[in-house]
């Protein structure tokens, strides 16, 4: 969430155009998306493995939360953008997470982890094949392509997270969460940290390899040894800046950065280094939807409107700290007071009512307190 705040603060505070600070914040902030999606997939895989039979009950709550993100959350976040451009042509990362929360719980109970990795990889590769081979001209088809697989020359959507490649990445991450759950059930938290450390090391090696390939592509470009289209595709696939749709280099580099952060926090929890900080971080993380929504209104509505009147642009670190503190404190208070119980469309209650009616009026105990984050 901090990386999200850093990126969006740079976009809305530095309005003078090509600001080096804004570019730096945007580049560092790119850690957020792959980490966000990876945690979403890992959490579902982890809960499936660690909760056992209880996971079947939790699926209802996950579906309810996913529907909330798609139906209510999307509109709440969209509202913050209407002060800048009045259009509905947006999809957000929360939409990807919402779809995953609805579909992935069923997938993890149906397919083995290895199969999920392969299907996720195939979905990702196919999405890039479609991106490069399908070039529709009709507006409706352009919208379908950009929303599902993405496009390197986005022409219809204002901003879009393509579903298929991100869903494939999320699915592959459920297998990692599954393995973490195995170690957790066995009571081996150190093995969890070692697993994440190995994943991070593999990511570093992959990032180095893709960076080397990118340098070779740039050298060939100057030498004119590749055809234009092939060169452009190779350049995009090996570029860490190719986010939408996400290139392998982008996922490897920034996903590894997120993996390293997760590894650090696992080690910190296992060794008890900063127990209070980890507890506070957990509370804030579980209130991440509130934090994510509020920051849009703070940056894209309030800061966008008052920025021309703010004195001393050089005081941006103070403004950034105030913004981060405000939304983090709001998420913390929200979570401590049980606000997440309001993030529902009533699906869980409907299922409970139907089960109660089917059991002759006896209240069912098949629902767990739920996923609070």
N, C-alpha and C positions, 0 to 999 in steps of 0.2 A: 504494500500500500504506500510505503514511503516513496518508492520509485514512481508510482502513479502520480503522487502529489508533486514530485520534483518535475516530472515531464509537463504536467498540465500548468503548473505555476510558470514555467518558462514560456509556454505558449501564450499565456494571457498577460503576463507582467511585462515582458520585453516586447513592446509593440513597435519598436523603431525599425523592424524589418529583419535583416540578416544579422542577428546578434550572435556573437560567438558563445556567450553564456547560454542563450536559449538553445543553440545547437548542442552544446555540451550537455545540458539538462535533458534534452530529447534523447541523446545517444545513451546516456547512463540510465534513463528511465525505461529503455527498451528491455531491461531485465524483467520488468513487471509482468508482461503478458505471458511468456512461456512459463514463468514461475507460478503464476496464478492458475493456468490451465493444468500444469503438472501437479500442483497440490490438490486440485479438484479431482483429478483421476486417481492419484495416489490414495486420497482419503476414502474414495469409494471401494477401491481394492482392499485397503487396510481394514475397513469396517466389515467387509464381507468375510475376511479371514478371521478377524479377531472377535467378532460378535457371534459367530456360529448361527444357531437357529434364530437368535434375536434379529439377525439381519433381515429376515423375511418381514418382520414387523416394521423395521426401520424403512423399508422400501416405500411404504405409504407416505412417511414424512418427507422422504427425499423427493418423491414425485410432487407432493404438495408444494415444496419449496421451489422446485424447478418450474412448476406452472406459475408460481408467483413471480419469479424472475422474468418469465416470458410475457406475462399478461400485465402485471402491475409495474414491476421493476423497469421494464423497457419504457413505459410511458412516463414514469417519474424521471428517468435519466434524459429522455428525449425533451422533456419540458425545459430543461436547463439550456438546451441548444437553440431554442426558438428565439432567444434574444439576438442571436448572430445570423441565423438563416432559417427562414420558415419553410421547412421541408421535412418529409417523413422518411427520406432516403438515407437512413442510418441503420446499422446494426452494431451492437456493442458486445464486448467480451462476455458480459453477463448473459447474453442470449445463448452463446456457446455453452456456458456453464449450465444454464437452465435446461437445454436439450440433453446435456450429458447426465444431469441429475435425474431426468426422466427415463432415459434409455439405458445408461450404463449399469444401474443396479440389476436390471434384467439380464444384461449381457454377461456380467461377472458370475451370475448364478447358472449360466448356460454354457459358457465357453471356458476352456482352460486358459491359464495365463499365456502360454506360448501361442495359442491360437489368436488371442487378443492382440498380441504384439504383431503377428503376421498380418492380421486384418487391418490393424491400424497403419502399418507400413504400406500395404497395398492401397488403402484409401488415400494416403498421402501422395504416393507416386501417381496414381490415376488422376488425382486432382491437378497435378502439374501437367500431365499429358493433355488433359482437357483444356487447361489454360492456354497451352501453346497451339492446340490444333483446332479449337472452336472459336470462331470470331463472328458472332451474330451482329446484325445491324438493327434489328427491331428492338425497340426500347424494352419491351417485356422480356425478351430473351436475354438482353444485356443485363437486366436486373437479376434474372434467374442465375446467369453465369456468375456474376460478381458476388451474389449472396451465397452461392453454394461452393464454388471452387476458387473464386477470385479472378483478378485480371491485373496484369502488369501495366495496362494502360486504362485504368479505371475511368469510365466515361459517364456512367449513369448514377451510381450511388455517390453520395457525398463522402461517406466514410463507412467502411464495411469490414467486418471480420468474417471471412469466408468459412462456412460451416465444415465442409468435408476435411480439409487438411488439419484444422484445429481439433475436430472430433477424433480424427485418427490419432493425433498426438496424445489426446486425453485418454483414448482407449489403451494405447501402449503403456501409458503411465499407471493404469490400473494394475498391470502385472507387477510393476515395481512395488506398489502399495500392498499387493497380495503377499509378496516376499517379506516385506517389512512386518506384515501381520503374523506371518509364520514365526519369525523371531520373537515378536512380542508375546505370542501365546506360549512359547517355550520359556519365557522369562529371560531372554537374552538381549537386553537393551544395547549392550556394547556391540553385538552383532549387527544391530540395526544401523548404528553409526558407521561400522566398518563397511557395510553394504553401500551406504550412501557415499562414503569416501571413494569406494571403487568406481561407482557410477560417475562421480565427479572427475576422477582421473581419466576414465574412458572419454568423457566429454572434452577434457583438455586436449587429449591426443587427437580426437576428431577435429577439434577447432584448429589445432596447429596444421593438420593435414589439409583442411579446407582453405586455410589462409595461404598455405603454400600454393595450392591449386589456383587461388585467386591471383596471386602474383604472376604465375605462369600465364594465365589468361590475359592479364594486362600487358605482359611482355609480347605475347602473340598479337595482341591488338595493334601495338606499335609496329610490329613486323608485317601486319596484314596477311597473316597465314591462315586465318579462318574466315569463312563466309560471315556476312553481317548478322544474319539471324542466329546462326549457331554460336557466334561470339557473344551476342547479347544474352542468349539463354545461359551460357556457361558463366558469364559475368554475374548474372542475377543469382544463379544457384550457389555461387561461392561467395556472395556478398553478405556481410553481416548486417547490412542496412536494409536488405530486402525483407520487409516485415509482412506486407500484405500483397499477395499471399506469402506465407512464411517460407523462406528459403532454408535448405539444410544448414547452411553456414550460420544463419541467424538463430535457428533453434539450437544448434550445437554450442555456439558461443554464449548467448544470453541464457539459454537453458542450463548450461554448465555453471554460470555465475549464480543462478538461482539454486542449483543443486548444492553448490558450495555453502550457500547461506543456510540451507536446510541441514546440511551436515554439521555446520557449526552449532546450530541450535540443538540438534540431537546430542552432540557431545556435551554441550553446556548443561542439558537436562540430566544426562547420565552422570556427569561428574559433580553436579550440584554447584556449578560456579556462580550463577546469578539467579537464584531461585525466585526472588521477588520480580526481577525483570522478565523472566520467562512466564510467570503467572500473569503479569500485566499485559505482556505481548499476546498471550493466549486470549485474554478477555477482549482486547482490541481486535484481534484476528477474527474471533467469533462474531464480532459486530461489523465485519468488513463490508457488508452490503450497505449499511447505514453510512459508513465512512465513505464508501465509493460514491454513493448518491449525493451526499452532502458536498463533497469536494467539487462536483460538477456545478452546483449552484453557487458555491463560494467563488470558483474561478471563472466559469463561463458566463455567469450572470453578474454577481456582485463585483468581483475584481475587474471584469471586463468593462463595467460601467464607471467605476470610481478610479480606475488606473490613471486617467489623464489628470486627476486632481491630487494624486498622492505626491507628497514632497520627497525630494532626495532619492532618486532612483538607486543611488549607491547604497542605500540602506536595505537592499533587497534581502540580505540574510535575515534581518529582523522580521520583515514581512513574511518570508518563507517559514520561519520558525513559528510565528503567530498562527499562520494557516494550518501548519501540521499539528500544532498543539490543539487548536480549536476542534478540528475534525476527529483527532484521536481521542480527545477528552469526551466528545459527544458520543463516539462509538463505545467507549468504556462505560460511561454512565448508562447508556441504552442497554448494554449487555448485562450490567450489574443489576438493573431493575427488571430484567426479564422481558425486554422489549421485543425480542425475537419471536415471542408467541404471536405477535401481530402480523408476522410475515407469512401469511397464509391466504389461500383462496377458498378455504373450507373443504378441500378434498379429503383431508385426513378425518375431519369431523363427519363428513358424509359416509366414508367407509366405516367409521365407528358406529354411526347410527344404523347402517344396514346390517352390520354384524350383531348389534344389540337386538334389532328387530328379528333377525334370523334365529337368535338364541332364545326367543320368547321373552324378551325384556330384560334378560340378565346382561349387565354391562360386561363387555369384552375387555380382557386385559392384554389384548394383542398389540396395543400401541405402546411404544416406549416414549419417554419424555421428548425425544426427538433430537434432531440435529440443530444446534443453536447457532451455528455459524452460517 
